[in-house]
Amino acid sequence: MLPGGPSLPDLVAKLSSYNGSLLQRLESHLRATNFPLRGNQTVPAVARAILSYLLRRSPALLRHQPQRHGAHPKPQPAPGAAGEALVELDGLRGHVDSVVIRYRLLDEPEAPEGELRVPGDTAVVRVPGLVPGGRYRVEVHGVARGHVSKSYTFVVTAGG
């Protein structure tokens, strides 16, 4: 149970009625339920914290969410916990066999490139081992039947 909240399966079921990426659906749910914010908290920051918590506690639950129909959102970056970034892959789920994520620290051109490969049904990828607060160039490549499909590139700041 989340403190003062529904069980994990209940929360995932409630998010299915919202549109957008997983993070956007969680933000919509927090706004719709008038989630209480403390101090200078923002809904996006609270949503990222909850998503990070869910990933650490139940990665299998998030990986096996029901597939969304309609528009396919492109991958979305989000800061994660300290030294992590999250990449939401909802739009690629069910369309690719696997996803390759490559990342490199922007401020250090000689920094080695990191790479993760995940199954094509993965909803959210946690990219660990990053420099807290570091800005990273992230490339997301879908792989279908051995061929690289459309690629996405964005910049994300690792959680601090």
RAFEN-V947815 format. One record per residue. N is the residue number from 1. SS is DSSP state (2 for helix, 1 for strand, 0 for the rest). PHI is phi in whole degrees, 0 to 359 (NA if undefined). D_LAST is the distance of its C-alpha to the last C-alpha in Angstrom with 2 decimals. Layout:
BEGIN
<<N | SS | PHI | D_LAST> <N | SS | PHI | D_LAST>>
END
This chain:
BEGIN
<<1 | 0 | NA | 26.11> <2 | 0 | 283 | 23.11> <3 | 0 | 305 | 23.68> <4 | 0 | 69 | 26.13> <5 | 0 | 226 | 25.97> <6 | 0 | 287 | 27.91> <7 | 0 | 292 | 27.92> <8 | 2 | 302 | 25.79> <9 | 2 | 298 | 28.88> <10 | 2 | 296 | 29.79> <11 | 2 | 295 | 26.43> <12 | 2 | 298 | 26.61> <13 | 2 | 297 | 30.22> <14 | 2 | 295 | 29.36> <15 | 2 | 289 | 26.83> <16 | 0 | 294 | 29.62> <17 | 0 | 275 | 31.40> <18 | 0 | 259 | 28.73> <19 | 0 | 263 | 28.40> <20 | 0 | 102 | 25.56> <21 | 0 | 291 | 22.73> <22 | 2 | 303 | 21.49> <23 | 2 | 295 | 18.54> <24 | 2 | 296 | 21.11> <25 | 2 | 295 | 23.58> <26 | 2 | 295 | 21.25> <27 | 2 | 299 | 20.50> <28 | 2 | 300 | 24.29> <29 | 2 | 296 | 25.05> <30 | 2 | 297 | 22.87> <31 | 2 | 294 | 24.62> <32 | 2 | 295 | 28.01> <33 | 0 | 262 | 27.80> <34 | 0 | 49 | 26.59> <35 | 0 | 305 | 23.66> <36 | 0 | 288 | 23.23> <37 | 0 | 257 | 20.13> <38 | 0 | 247 | 19.36> <39 | 0 | 58 | 18.61> <40 | 0 | 260 | 16.51> <41 | 0 | 295 | 15.27> <42 | 0 | 240 | 16.05> <43 | 2 | 301 | 17.65> <44 | 2 | 300 | 15.29> <45 | 2 | 293 | 12.19> <46 | 2 | 294 | 14.50> <47 | 2 | 299 | 15.83> <48 | 2 | 298 | 12.58> <49 | 2 | 295 | 12.06> <50 | 2 | 295 | 15.75> <51 | 2 | 298 | 15.76> <52 | 2 | 298 | 13.14> <53 | 2 | 299 | 15.37> <54 | 2 | 299 | 18.45> <55 | 2 | 298 | 17.44> <56 | 2 | 293 | 16.92> <57 | 2 | 275 | 20.15> <58 | 0 | 216 | 22.41> <59 | 2 | 300 | 21.65> <60 | 2 | 293 | 25.43> <61 | 2 | 298 | 25.86> <62 | 2 | 291 | 23.54> <63 | 2 | 292 | 25.15> <64 | 0 | 249 | 28.58> <65 | 0 | 295 | 28.28> <66 | 0 | 299 | 31.41> <67 | 0 | 286 | 31.42> <68 | 0 | 274 | 31.38> <69 | 0 | 253 | 34.33> <70 | 0 | 99 | 34.72> <71 | 0 | 298 | 32.38> <72 | 0 | 255 | 29.94> <73 | 0 | 292 | 26.53> <74 | 0 | 284 | 24.85> <75 | 0 | 305 | 21.64> <76 | 1 | 236 | 18.60> <77 | 1 | 271 | 14.96> <78 | 1 | 204 | 12.11> <79 | 1 | 295 | 8.35> <80 | 0 | 251 | 8.40> <81 | 0 | 293 | 7.03> <82 | 1 | 307 | 4.50> <83 | 0 | 75 | 6.27> <84 | 0 | 226 | 8.28> <85 | 1 | 225 | 9.95> <86 | 1 | 247 | 13.00> <87 | 1 | 232 | 16.31> <88 | 1 | 274 | 19.06> <89 | 0 | 242 | 22.48> <90 | 2 | 310 | 24.89> <91 | 2 | 292 | 27.07> <92 | 2 | 266 | 27.78> <93 | 0 | 302 | 28.67> <94 | 0 | 83 | 32.36> <95 | 0 | 249 | 32.91> <96 | 0 | 227 | 31.75> <97 | 0 | 279 | 32.35> <98 | 1 | 207 | 28.95> <99 | 1 | 230 | 25.80> <100 | 1 | 251 | 24.41> <101 | 1 | 243 | 20.84> <102 | 1 | 246 | 20.32> <103 | 1 | 214 | 17.19> <104 | 1 | 213 | 16.84> <105 | 1 | 296 | 14.41> <106 | 0 | 291 | 15.91> <107 | 0 | 284 | 15.88> <108 | 0 | 231 | 17.80> <109 | 0 | 301 | 20.93> <110 | 0 | 271 | 22.11> <111 | 0 | 297 | 19.10> <112 | 0 | 292 | 20.50> <113 | 0 | 276 | 20.19> <114 | 1 | 262 | 18.90> <115 | 1 | 214 | 20.91> <116 | 1 | 233 | 21.07> <117 | 1 | 235 | 24.28> <118 | 1 | 230 | 24.56> <119 | 1 | 298 | 27.64> <120 | 0 | 292 | 28.60> <121 | 0 | 263 | 28.41> <122 | 0 | 286 | 24.67> <123 | 0 | 272 | 23.01> <124 | 1 | 220 | 19.28> <125 | 1 | 249 | 17.77> <126 | 1 | 263 | 14.61> <127 | 1 | 259 | 13.60> <128 | 0 | 268 | 12.26> <129 | 0 | 75 | 11.90> <130 | 0 | 266 | 9.71> <131 | 0 | 286 | 8.20> <132 | 0 | 305 | 4.39> <133 | 0 | 80 | 4.63> <134 | 0 | 288 | 8.16> <135 | 1 | 267 | 10.78> <136 | 1 | 237 | 13.05> <137 | 1 | 272 | 16.62> <138 | 1 | 239 | 17.42> <139 | 1 | 245 | 21.08> <140 | 1 | 242 | 22.46> <141 | 1 | 236 | 26.10> <142 | 1 | 277 | 28.34> <143 | 1 | 238 | 31.18> <144 | 1 | 234 | 34.44> <145 | 0 | 50 | 37.61> <146 | 0 | 83 | 36.40> <147 | 1 | 246 | 35.63> <148 | 1 | 285 | 32.35> <149 | 1 | 269 | 32.22> <150 | 1 | 307 | 30.44> <151 | 1 | 249 | 27.11> <152 | 1 | 234 | 24.10> <153 | 1 | 230 | 21.64> <154 | 1 | 205 | 18.54> <155 | 1 | 247 | 15.36> <156 | 1 | 227 | 11.94> <157 | 1 | 261 | 8.46> <158 | 0 | 294 | 6.32> <159 | 1 | 303 | 3.78> <160 | 0 | 253 | 0.00>>
END
